[in-house]
Amino acid sequence: MNRLFIASIVAGLAISASARDAGAQDFNPFEIGGALGAAVPVGDLGDVADLGYNATFILGYKPQFSPLGFRFDAAYNEFAITGSSGGKIDIPSFTANAVFDLPTGGFSPYLIGGGGLYRLGSNIFVAGETQNKFGFNVGGGISMRLSGFKVFVEARYNHVSADGGTVSFVPITVGAIF
């Protein structure tokens, strides 16, 4: 009886180990994705700009069994200038971010933050008056893994110190990562 019990446990462990190894072979730590959404101007930017939009391209690296991953985002944010006819502020950005998954099941909340280059520009400036500045972002989101990809909803506070004030905005985006 003991031999049957021990043989059953060994067989079960062997099957689960081989299934885990097969899943590990299919795992790819590199991710690619995109997101779209609204960009809400806050602070000094909120005084001169209306609600805008955000489009983001994502490249990521997420090691298996680790809550910490890394993301490189190329984003474009555009805002209409309040009270102007056709005036706009555009803010492309290139940021490196750390992503920390919070341990839960089903929907997975996460924290994200990092920094990078923000290019502040407007079509009402004289040519050549765009500013390249370093800034940071911090926020969070909720993701859900589906068959072969994950979808997410995310909000991040972005802050850039610029000549004559600060530029802050919060993109609220929906996206997918493969």
Secondary structure, DSSP 8 states (H G I E B T S, - for coil): -HHHHHHHHHHHHHHHHHHHHHHHHH---EEEEEEEEEEEEEHHHHHHB--EEEEEEEEEE--TT-SEEEEEEEEEEEEEBTT-SS-EEEEEEEEEEEEEE---SSSEEEEEEEEEEEEEEETTS-TT--EEEEEEEEEEEEEEE-SS-EEEEEEEEEEEEETTEEEEEEEEEEEEE-
